[in-house]
Amino acid sequence: MGEEQLLKALSEEAERECDRIISAAMELRDTEIARSKNEAELNKEKALAEHKKTLQKEAEVNIAGAHLHSKTEILKAKTIVIDNIFEEALNRITKLDKKKYSSYLQLLYNELKEAWPAEVEAKAYVNPKDEALIDSKDITLETDDSVQLGIVFKSKDGSHCFENTARSRSEKAKAELIVELNNILFQKDQ
C-alpha cells in the first residue's frame, strides 16, 4: 500500500470512527437535554404549588444549567473523539513496516528541507532509532530522544526551528477538525 493510500485509508478510518463517536455524542446530548428538560418540568410543577414566582426563576436557572451541562458533556465527548482519532493515527504510523516508515520520514525531511531558508545553516534532529532511515544529504543529522515520529530542523544559532512530526501534523489537523466537528454537532442548535 503506497503512502497516499495509507494516508487515505487512515483518513477514511478516522472519518468513520469520528462519525460513530459523533453519533454517540449526539445521542448523549439529546438524552441529556431531554432528561434535563423533564427534570426541570417536574421541579417546576412541584414548586409552583408552594412558591410560584420563586419556582419560575429556579426553573429558568435549572434549564440554563442543564443546557450548559449538556454543552459541556458534548464538548468533553468531542475532545475525546478527536484525541482518540489522532492517537489511533499516531499508533498506526508506529506500526508501519520499515520501508513505508522510512519513506514517511524521508517525506517529512524533504518537506522541511524545501521550506527551510537557504541562507540559514540547519541541523536536523531525529529519534536515534530513526537515524539510519533518513538520507540527510547536505544537512547534519543528529539524534534526539525527544523527537518522535518525524524530523526537527534547528538553526545553529537557535533563531529558527521547524518541526515536522506526526504529532505536530496531527495537532494542526486537530485544530481544523474541531471546527468541522463543532459545525456537525451544533448544526441544529444554531
Stockholm file with secondary structure:
# STOCKHOLM 1.0

chainA/1-190         MGEEQLLKALSEEAERECDRIISAAMELRDTEIARSKNEAELNKEKALAEHKKTLQKEAEVNIAGAHLHSKTEILKAKTIVIDNIFEEALNRITKLDKKKYSSYLQLLYNELKEAWPAEVEAKAYVNPKDEALIDSKDITLETDDSVQLGIVFKSKDGSHCFENTARSRSEKAKAELIVELNNILFQKDQ
#=GR chainA/1-190 SS CCHHHHHHHHHHHHHHHHHHHHHHHHHHHHHHHHHHHHHHHHHHHHHHHHCHHHHHHHHHHHHHHHHHHHHHHHHHHHHHHHHHHHHHHHHHHHTSCHHHHHHHHHHHHHHHHHHSCTTSCEEEEECGGGGGGCCCTTSEEEECTTCCSEEEEEETTSSCEEEEEHHHHHHHHHHHHHHHHHHHHTGGGC
#=GC SS_cons         CCHHHHHHHHHHHHHHHHHHHHHHHHHHHHHHHHHHHHHHHHHHHHHHHHCHHHHHHHHHHHHHHHHHHHHHHHHHHHHHHHHHHHHHHHHHHHTSCHHHHHHHHHHHHHHHHHHSCTTSCEEEEECGGGGGGCCCTTSEEEECTTCCSEEEEEETTSSCEEEEEHHHHHHHHHHHHHHHHHHHHTGGGC
//
